[in-house]
Amino acid sequence: MERLQETPDGAHPPSQLDWIIIGGGVHGVHIAIRLLGGRHTTADRLRIVDPGPQLLLRWRARVAVTGMSFLRSPSMHHLDEDSYSLERFARVWPSSGEDSFTRPNNRPSTELFDAHCDALIEAHGLEGTHVRDSAVQVNPGEDGVLVELARTGSLRASRVVLALGLGENLDWPDWAPRNDPRVAHIFDPALRPLEASTPRVAIVGGGISAAQVALDAAGRGHEVELICRHAIRSHQYDSDPGWFGPKYMRGFERVRSAATRRELISTARNRGSLPADVEAALRAAVADGSVRLRIEEVQSLESRADGTALTLAGGQRVDADRVLLATGFSGTRPGGELVDRLVERSALPVAPCGFPLVDSELRWHPRIHVSGALAELEIGPIARNIAGARRAGDRIVAACR
């Protein structure tokens, strides 16, 4: 029997909500703020389903594990609707100072960005909308959408947004064992912090996260080997700024073939790249010997009693007490079994790559919208990041009008 999900204070929500947002990360929180701020719903008619104890938990965990000090994106990319909201907030934030932004492009510190997020969550009462559970099935019908939860029953709403992150889609190299506790992906929620008893750390990856983890580990006194398949690539953004506006998006939107759009997205992404400040810091660390950079591919890993030994393509061996995989996320469709079942049961359209085919307002079904990676065949190469969340918010709010 269906039973209604209780809110945090024990009160039951209405029998049918206006919106359920599945995912409490950057995309889910921004879309909730847009719906509430635009008066398209109220907090008692909206729920954010996410298993974490707090909203944005995974985002903050990733920032913490990389030791990131400043965002890669400019100050206008944040979770509020007004582009200048973060800059105004900084003027009244008690901890604001000269180090709240950095060049280029007035990029905010992670501390400032987090404080701004906290203020937005409080102002819109989002913690009261947070259902701390996982969605296991989404069943759309003519009158609404039933969302079944793992532990606490089910919810029903007029519309649902799938704002699912890539957290379950870790890119795990074939050579890396999954049963050795000394080998871990940096974005695994179960990642153990580095300890003094593991002085030798090998970090595998060539992008911004790999470089930041290497710099952070070196700053903590570890012997760091950074193993990258390619030379350092310098790009300020994940993709050319022309994708933020009509310069490239106008042509992208004229392309009707989903397969061609996928090719454009893959080509446009600056995978494995570093912004100028991180590149400069890494080169300095390599020059002073605190980070040893190897441009080589890992062929195999041997687990031994006294540590691990990585064999590189050129025949060299790297001994390490811990191996951290900073290899990002796989290119597979996010959502796992939840989305697989939805596609199968509701016969929702997908491209050859398996990703949703949606309309201009990100509808995959008359009652289901998508954001993040699920929306990238419509939003383009920026779909997964903060700018993509803002663009998705624009499209979904437009559907409400």
C-alpha positions as CSV (number, residue, x, y, z in Angstrom):
1,M,0.0,0.0,0.0
2,E,1.3,3.5,-0.9
3,R,2.0,5.6,2.1
4,L,3.0,9.3,2.2
5,Q,6.5,10.3,3.0
6,E,6.8,12.2,6.3
7,T,8.5,15.5,6.3
8,P,11.4,16.1,8.7
9,D,9.1,17.5,11.4
10,G,6.7,14.6,11.1
11,A,3.9,16.4,9.2
12,H,2.5,14.7,6.2
13,P,2.7,16.5,2.8
14,P,-0.3,16.9,0.5
15,S,-1.5,13.8,-1.2
16,Q,0.0,15.1,-4.5
17,L,2.9,17.5,-4.6
18,D,3.6,19.9,-7.4
19,W,7.2,18.9,-7.9
20,I,9.6,16.1,-6.8
21,I,13.3,16.7,-7.6
22,I,15.4,13.6,-7.5
23,G,18.9,14.6,-6.6
24,G,20.1,17.1,-4.0
25,G,23.2,18.3,-5.6
26,V,24.0,21.5,-7.5
27,H,21.4,20.9,-10.2
28,G,18.6,19.8,-7.8
29,V,19.1,22.7,-5.4
30,H,19.3,25.3,-8.2
31,I,16.1,24.1,-9.9
32,A,14.3,24.0,-6.5
33,I,15.4,27.7,-5.9
34,R,14.2,28.6,-9.4
35,L,10.8,27.0,-8.9
36,L,10.3,28.6,-5.5
37,G,11.7,32.0,-6.4
38,G,9.6,32.2,-9.5
39,R,6.5,31.3,-7.4
40,H,5.8,28.2,-9.5
41,T,5.3,26.2,-6.3
42,T,5.7,26.6,-2.5
43,A,8.0,24.7,-0.1
44,D,5.2,22.5,1.2
45,R,4.4,21.4,-2.4
46,L,8.0,20.5,-3.3
47,R,10.3,17.7,-2.2
48,I,14.0,17.0,-2.9
49,V,14.8,13.3,-2.7
50,D,18.4,12.6,-1.8
51,P,19.9,10.1,0.6
52,G,22.5,12.4,2.1
53,P,22.1,13.9,5.5
54,Q,22.4,17.4,4.0
55,L,21.8,18.9,0.6
56,L,25.0,19.4,-1.6
57,L,26.8,16.8,0.5
58,R,28.6,15.1,-2.4
59,W,29.5,18.4,-4.0
60,R,31.2,19.5,-0.8
61,A,32.9,16.1,-0.3
62,R,34.5,16.4,-3.7
63,V,35.7,20.0,-3.0
64,A,37.1,18.8,0.3
65,V,39.0,15.8,-1.2
66,T,40.6,17.8,-3.9
67,G,41.6,20.7,-1.6
68,M,40.1,23.1,-4.0
69,S,40.4,26.8,-2.9
70,F,38.6,28.5,-5.8
71,L,36.0,27.4,-8.3
72,R,37.0,27.0,-11.9
73,S,33.9,29.0,-13.0
74,P,33.3,32.8,-12.6
75,S,31.3,34.5,-9.9
76,M,28.1,34.6,-12.1
77,H,27.9,30.8,-12.0
78,H,26.1,30.0,-8.7
79,L,22.8,28.6,-7.5
80,D,20.7,31.7,-7.3
81,E,18.6,33.1,-10.1
82,D,20.1,36.6,-10.2
83,S,23.5,36.4,-11.9
84,Y,25.0,39.0,-9.5
85,S,23.6,37.4,-6.3
86,L,26.9,35.9,-5.2
87,E,28.8,39.2,-5.7
88,R,26.2,41.1,-3.6
89,F,26.4,38.4,-0.9
90,A,30.1,38.7,-0.7
91,R,29.8,42.4,0.2
92,V,27.9,41.6,3.3
93,W,29.4,38.2,4.2
94,P,31.3,38.6,7.5
95,S,34.3,36.6,6.3
96,S,34.6,38.4,3.0
97,G,38.0,39.8,2.1
98,E,40.6,40.2,-0.7
99,D,40.9,36.5,-1.0
100,S,37.2,35.9,-1.7
101,F,37.7,36.1,-5.4
102,T,40.6,35.4,-7.7
103,R,41.6,36.0,-11.3
104,P,40.8,35.4,-14.0
105,N,37.1,36.0,-14.3
106,N,36.5,36.9,-10.6
107,R,36.3,33.3,-9.5
108,P,34.9,32.8,-6.0
109,S,36.6,30.9,-3.2
110,T,34.9,27.6,-2.3
111,E,34.3,29.0,1.2
112,L,32.4,32.0,-0.2
113,F,30.5,29.8,-2.6
114,D,29.5,27.4,0.2
115,A,28.3,30.2,2.5
116,H,26.2,31.6,-0.4
117,C,24.7,28.1,-0.9
118,D,23.9,27.8,2.8
119,A,22.2,31.2,2.8
120,L,20.1,30.2,-0.2
121,I,19.1,26.9,1.3
122,E,18.0,28.7,4.5
123,A,16.2,31.5,2.7
124,H,14.1,29.1,0.6
125,G,13.5,26.6,3.4
126,L,15.0,23.8,1.4
127,E,16.1,21.6,4.3
128,G,12.4,21.3,5.1
129,T,11.8,19.9,1.6
130,H,14.6,17.3,1.8
131,V,13.5,13.7,1.9
132,R,16.6,11.7,3.1
133,D,16.0,8.6,1.0
134,S,16.7,7.1,-2.4
135,A,14.3,6.9,-5.3
136,V,14.1,3.3,-6.6
137,Q,11.3,3.6,-9.2
138,V,9.5,6.4,-11.1
139,N,6.1,5.6,-12.4
140,P,4.5,8.3,-14.6
141,G,0.8,8.3,-15.3
142,E,-1.9,10.5,-16.7
143,D,-2.6,12.2,-13.4
144,G,0.9,12.4,-11.9
145,V,4.1,10.6,-11.1
146,L,4.6,8.1,-8.3
147,V,8.1,7.9,-6.9
148,E,8.8,4.9,-4.8
149,L,11.5,5.2,-2.2
150,A,13.9,2.7,-0.8
151,R,12.9,3.0,2.9
152,T,10.0,5.3,3.5
153,G,7.2,4.6,1.2
154,S,6.4,6.7,-1.8
155,L,5.6,10.3,-3.0
156,R,3.3,11.5,-5.7
157,A,3.7,14.7,-7.7
158,S,2.4,16.4,-10.8
159,R,5.9,16.7,-12.2
160,V,9.3,15.2,-11.5
161,V,12.8,16.5,-12.3
162,L,15.6,13.9,-12.6
163,A,18.6,15.9,-11.4
164,L,20.9,12.9,-11.0
165,G,24.7,13.3,-10.7
166,L,27.5,11.0,-11.9
167,G,28.4,9.8,-8.4
168,E,27.7,6.1,-9.2
169,N,29.5,6.3,-12.6
170,L,33.1,6.4,-11.4
171,D,35.7,5.7,-14.2
172,W,37.6,2.7,-12.8
173,P,40.6,1.5,-14.9
174,D,40.6,-2.2,-15.8
175,W,44.1,-2.6,-14.2
176,A,43.0,-1.3,-10.8
177,P,41.7,-3.9,-8.3
178,R,38.5,-3.1,-6.5
179,N,39.2,-5.3,-3.5
180,D,42.5,-3.7,-2.4
181,P,41.9,-1.1,0.4
182,R,45.0,0.7,-0.7
183,V,43.5,1.5,-4.1
184,A,40.6,4.0,-4.2
185,H,38.8,6.4,-6.4
186,I,39.0,10.0,-5.1
187,F,35.2,10.5,-5.5
188,D,34.2,7.3,-3.8
189,P,32.2,8.3,-0.7
190,A,34.0,5.6,1.3
191,L,37.5,7.1,0.5
192,R,39.7,7.1,3.6
193,P,41.9,10.2,4.2
194,L,45.6,9.9,3.7
195,E,47.5,8.9,6.8
196,A,51.1,9.5,7.9
197,S,51.6,5.7,7.8
198,T,51.2,5.8,4.0
199,P,53.9,8.2,2.9
200,R,54.2,7.2,-0.7
201,V,51.1,8.2,-2.8
202,A,50.6,7.5,-6.5
203,I,47.8,9.6,-8.1
204,V,46.6,8.5,-11.5
205,G,44.9,11.1,-13.7
206,G,45.7,14.2,-15.7
207,G,42.9,16.7,-15.0
208,I,42.2,19.4,-12.5
209,S,41.1,17.0,-9.7
210,A,44.3,14.9,-10.1
211,A,46.5,18.0,-9.9
212,Q,44.6,19.4,-6.9
213,V,44.8,16.1,-5.0
214,A,48.5,15.8,-5.8
215,L,49.2,19.4,-4.6
216,D,47.2,18.8,-1.4
217,A,48.9,15.5,-0.7
218,A,52.4,17.1,-1.3
219,G,51.4,20.0,1.1
220,R,50.7,17.4,3.8
221,G,54.2,15.9,3.4
222,H,53.5,12.9,1.3
223,E,55.8,11.6,-1.4
224,V,53.7,12.2,-4.5
225,E,53.9,10.5,-7.9
226,L,51.4,12.0,-10.4
227,I,50.9,9.6,-13.3
228,C,49.2,11.1,-16.4
229,R,48.6,9.6,-19.8
230,H,49.2,12.9,-21.6
231,A,51.2,16.1,-21.2
232,I,49.6,18.9,-19.2
233,R,46.7,20.5,-21.0
234,S,45.8,24.1,-20.1
235,H,42.2,25.3,-20.5
236,Q,40.4,27.7,-18.2
237,Y,37.0,26.0,-18.6
238,D,35.7,22.4,-19.2
239,S,34.7,23.7,-22.6
240,D,35.2,26.8,-24.7
241,P,33.2,29.9,-23.3
242,G,31.4,30.1,-26.6
243,W,29.3,27.2,-25.4
244,F,27.9,29.4,-22.6
245,G,26.0,31.4,-25.2
246,P,24.8,31.6,-28.8
247,K,28.2,31.5,-30.4
248,Y,28.3,27.7,-30.5
249,M,24.9,26.8,-29.2
250,R,23.0,28.3,-32.2
251,G,24.7,25.8,-34.5
252,F,24.4,23.0,-32.0
253,E,20.6,23.5,-31.8
254,R,20.3,23.4,-35.6
255,V,21.8,19.9,-35.6
256,R,18.9,17.3,-35.5
257,S,21.0,14.1,-35.3
258,A,21.6,12.9,-31.7
259,A,24.7,11.0,-32.9
260,T,26.2,14.2,-34.3
261,R,25.3,16.1,-31.2
262,R,27.1,13.5,-29.2
263,E,30.2,13.9,-31.3
264,L,30.1,17.7,-30.9
265,I,29.8,17.3,-27.1
266,S,32.7,14.9,-26.9
267,T,34.9,17.1,-29.1
268,A,34.1,20.3,-27.2
269,R,34.9,19.0,-23.7
270,N,38.4,19.8,-22.4
271,R,38.8,16.6,-20.5
272,G,41.9,16.2,-18.5
273,S,42.8,19.9,-18.5
274,L,43.9,22.4,-15.9
275,P,43.1,26.1,-15.5
276,A,46.1,28.4,-15.5
277,D,46.5,28.8,-11.7
278,V,46.4,25.1,-11.0
279,E,48.8,24.5,-13.9
280,A,51.2,27.1,-12.5
281,A,51.0,25.5,-9.0
282,L,51.6,22.0,-10.3
283,R,54.6,23.1,-12.5
284,A,56.1,24.8,-9.4
285,A,55.6,21.6,-7.3
286,V,57.2,19.5,-10.0
287,A,60.1,22.0,-10.3
288,D,60.8,21.9,-6.5
289,G,60.5,18.1,-6.4
290,S,57.4,17.9,-4.1
291,V,55.5,16.2,-6.9
292,R,57.0,13.8,-9.4
293,L,55.2,13.9,-12.7
294,R,55.2,10.9,-15.0
295,I,53.7,11.2,-18.5
296,E,53.0,7.5,-19.0
297,E,50.1,5.0,-19.0
298,V,49.6,2.4,-16.3
299,Q,49.7,-1.1,-17.5
300,S,49.2,-3.1,-14.4
301,L,49.1,-3.0,-10.6
302,E,50.6,-5.7,-8.3
303,S,49.3,-5.8,-4.7
304,R,52.0,-6.8,-2.2
305,A,52.3,-7.2,1.5
306,D,54.3,-4.0,1.8
307,G,52.3,-1.8,-0.6
308,T,51.5,-1.7,-4.3
309,A,53.6,-1.7,-7.4
310,L,52.4,0.0,-10.6
311,T,54.0,-1.0,-13.9
312,L,54.0,1.7,-16.6
313,A,53.8,1.3,-20.3
314,G,57.5,2.2,-20.7
315,G,58.5,-0.6,-18.2
316,Q,59.1,1.7,-15.2
317,R,57.8,0.6,-11.8
318,V,56.2,3.0,-9.2
319,D,56.0,1.7,-5.6
320,A,53.2,3.3,-3.5
321,D,51.5,2.8,-0.1
322,R,48.3,4.3,-1.5
323,V,47.0,4.6,-5.1
324,L,44.3,7.2,-5.7
325,L,42.4,7.2,-9.0
326,A,41.6,10.7,-10.2
327,T,40.1,9.3,-13.4
328,G,36.8,11.1,-13.3
329,F,33.5,9.6,-14.4
330,S,32.5,7.2,-17.1
331,G,30.5,8.3,-20.1
332,T,27.6,6.0,-19.3
333,R,24.1,7.3,-18.7
334,P,23.6,8.3,-15.0
335,G,20.8,7.0,-12.8
336,G,21.6,3.3,-12.9
337,E,18.7,0.9,-12.4
338,L,16.3,3.8,-11.6
339,V,16.6,5.3,-15.1
340,D,17.0,1.9,-16.8
341,R,13.6,0.8,-15.4
342,L,12.0,4.1,-16.3
343,V,13.2,3.8,-19.9
344,E,12.0,0.2,-20.2
345,R,8.6,0.6,-18.5
346,S,7.6,3.9,-19.9
347,A,9.2,3.4,-23.4
348,L,11.0,6.8,-23.1
349,P,13.1,7.8,-26.2
350,V,16.8,7.5,-26.1
351,A,19.6,8.3,-28.5
352,P,22.1,5.7,-29.8
353,C,24.4,6.6,-26.9
354,G,21.5,5.8,-24.4
355,F,21.0,9.3,-23.2
356,P,17.5,10.9,-23.2
357,L,16.0,12.6,-26.2
358,V,14.1,15.5,-24.7
359,D,12.3,18.6,-26.0
360,S,13.5,22.2,-25.6
361,E,12.1,22.5,-22.1
362,L,13.9,19.3,-21.1
363,R,10.8,17.1,-21.0
364,W,11.5,13.4,-21.4
365,H,7.8,12.7,-20.7
366,P,5.0,15.1,-20.3
367,R,5.5,15.0,-16.5
368,I,9.3,14.3,-16.3
369,H,12.1,16.8,-16.9
370,V,15.8,16.2,-16.7
371,S,18.9,18.1,-15.8
372,G,22.7,17.6,-15.7
373,A,24.2,14.8,-17.8
374,L,20.7,13.5,-18.7
375,A,20.0,16.8,-20.5
376,E,23.3,17.2,-22.4
377,L,21.9,16.3,-25.9
378,E,19.8,19.4,-25.5
379,I,21.9,21.7,-23.3
380,G,25.3,20.8,-24.9
381,P,28.8,20.3,-23.4
382,I,28.2,22.5,-20.4
383,A,25.2,20.5,-19.2
384,R,26.9,18.8,-16.3
385,N,28.4,21.9,-14.6
386,I,27.0,24.9,-12.7
387,A,26.4,26.9,-16.0
388,G,24.4,23.8,-17.2
389,A,22.3,23.8,-14.0
390,R,21.4,27.5,-14.6
391,R,20.5,26.8,-18.3
392,A,18.4,23.8,-17.2
393,G,16.7,26.0,-14.7
394,D,15.8,28.5,-17.4
395,R,14.3,25.7,-19.6
396,I,12.2,24.1,-16.8
397,V,10.9,27.4,-15.5
398,A,9.9,28.3,-19.1
399,A,7.8,25.1,-19.1
400,C,6.0,26.3,-16.1
401,R,4.8,29.4,-17.9
